[in-house]
């Protein structure tokens, strides 16, 4: 499975960057900042964060890297995992891919939902970038991204994917 995700991840990331730049890259491929975590480690960090809900700082300590490296890895890998959806504990074969799926599952199975939000500090977007002010959190007075997570009555993560700038 990892061998299948790696090429798709690279292609998806490059096409996203191409759209953001408005054209082809100006540097040669392979130039720029080197990754501190290999793809398998970035995938594991993302899965541990999604399943166990460990803070990015704790995962950074485990891997011996800075918190921003872990945050970047999770931000890159999550879109790759999103189409697969979240597996429902104790229900093999059931996957929740959208927020509507979560609410429908909770309604049919009579499961109480817990909603939790967390802010992750991000680098300040460059000057002149559209939407730069959207990343400023009124609560923490920092540049953050807020993630909303849904879990069941027992605290098991059912869905985590509503990500938006600021609080």
C-alpha positions in Angstrom: 0.0 0.0 0.0 2.8 2.4 0.8 4.3 1.8 -2.6 1.0 2.9 -4.2 0.6 6.0 -2.1 4.1 7.5 -2.6 3.8 8.2 -6.4 0.3 9.5 -6.0 1.3 11.7 -3.1 4.2 13.2 -5.1 2.0 13.9 -8.2 -0.8 15.4 -6.1 1.6 17.6 -4.2 3.3 18.8 -7.3 0.0 19.6 -9.1 -1.2 21.5 -6.0 2.1 23.5 -6.0 1.8 24.1 -9.7 -1.6 25.6 -9.2 -0.4 27.7 -6.3 2.6 29.0 -8.3 0.5 29.6 -11.5 3.0 27.7 -13.7 5.9 25.3 -13.8 8.6 25.3 -11.1 11.5 27.7 -11.4 14.0 25.4 -9.6 15.2 22.0 -10.7 13.4 19.0 -9.2 15.0 18.0 -5.9 16.2 21.5 -5.1 15.1 23.2 -1.9 14.6 22.0 1.6 15.3 18.3 2.3 12.6 16.2 4.1 13.5 15.4 7.7 11.2 12.4 7.8 10.9 9.8 5.1 7.5 9.1 3.6 6.8 6.0 5.8 7.5 8.0 9.0 5.3 10.9 7.7 2.5 8.4 7.1 3.0 6.8 10.6 3.0 10.2 12.3 -0.2 11.1 10.6 -1.9 7.8 11.5 -0.8 8.0 15.1 -2.1 11.6 15.3 -5.4 10.8 13.8 -6.0 7.6 15.8 -4.6 8.5 19.2 -4.9 12.3 19.1 -1.4 12.9 20.3 -0.2 16.5 20.1 2.2 17.4 17.4 4.8 18.4 20.0 4.7 15.0 21.6 5.1 13.2 18.2 8.0 15.6 17.4 9.7 14.5 20.6 9.3 10.8 19.7 10.9 11.4 16.3 13.5 13.9 17.5 12.4 16.6 15.1 10.8 20.1 15.5 7.0 20.3 15.9 6.7 22.2 12.6 8.2 19.2 10.8 5.4 16.9 12.2 2.7 19.5 11.4 4.0 19.8 7.8 4.0 16.0 7.5 0.5 15.6 8.7 -0.7 18.5 6.5 0.8 16.7 3.5 -0.4 13.2 4.1 -3.9 13.8 5.4 -5.3 14.7 1.9 -3.9 11.4 0.6 -5.8 9.4 3.3 -9.0 11.4 3.1 -10.5 9.5 0.1 -10.2 6.2 2.0 -12.3 7.5 4.9 -12.2 6.7 8.6 -12.7 3.1 9.6 -15.4 2.7 12.3 -14.2 0.8 15.4 -16.0 -2.6 15.8 -17.7 -2.3 12.4 -15.4 -3.8 9.7 -16.2 -2.5 6.2 -17.8 0.7 7.4 -15.9 3.8 6.4 -16.9 7.4 7.0 -15.7 9.7 4.2 -17.6 12.9 4.7 -19.2 14.8 7.5 -22.6 13.8 6.3 -21.6 10.1 6.6 -20.6 10.7 10.3 -24.0 12.3 11.1 -25.9 9.5 9.2 -23.9 6.8 11.0 -24.6 8.4 14.4 -28.3 8.7 13.6 -28.7 5.1 12.4 -26.5 3.5 15.1 -27.8 5.9 17.9 -24.2 6.9 18.7 -23.6 10.1 20.7 -21.0 12.3 19.0 -18.3 14.4 20.7 -16.9 17.3 18.8 -13.5 18.7 19.7 -11.4 21.5 18.1 -7.7 22.1 18.3 -5.5 24.8 17.0 -2.1 24.1 15.5 0.4 27.0 15.1 1.5 27.5 11.6 4.0 29.8 9.9 2.7 33.2 9.0 1.7 33.3 5.4 3.8 35.6 3.1 2.8 39.2 2.7 0.5 39.8 -0.2 -0.9 36.3 -0.1 -4.7 36.3 -0.4 -6.4 35.4 2.9 -3.4 36.1 5.0 -5.5 37.6 7.8 -7.6 34.4 7.9 -4.8 32.6 9.8 -4.6 35.0 12.7 -6.3 33.5 15.8 -8.1 35.9 18.0 -7.8 33.5 20.9 -4.1 32.7 20.8 -3.0 35.8 18.9 -0.9 33.6 16.6 -1.2 32.2 13.1 -3.1 28.9 13.5 -5.2 26.3 11.7 -8.2 24.9 13.5 -9.0 21.2 13.2 -12.3 19.7 14.2 -12.5 16.1 15.3 -15.6 13.9 15.9 -15.5 10.9 18.2 -18.0 8.5 19.6 -19.2 8.1 23.3 -16.0 6.1 24.1 -13.7 8.7 22.7 -12.7 6.8 19.6 -12.0 9.0 16.6 -14.7 8.7 13.9 -13.8 11.6 11.7 -11.1 14.3 11.6 -11.1 16.5 8.6 -12.8 19.8 9.0 -9.7 22.0 8.8 -9.9 25.7 8.4 -7.8 28.8 9.2 -8.0 30.6 12.5 -10.4 30.0 15.5 
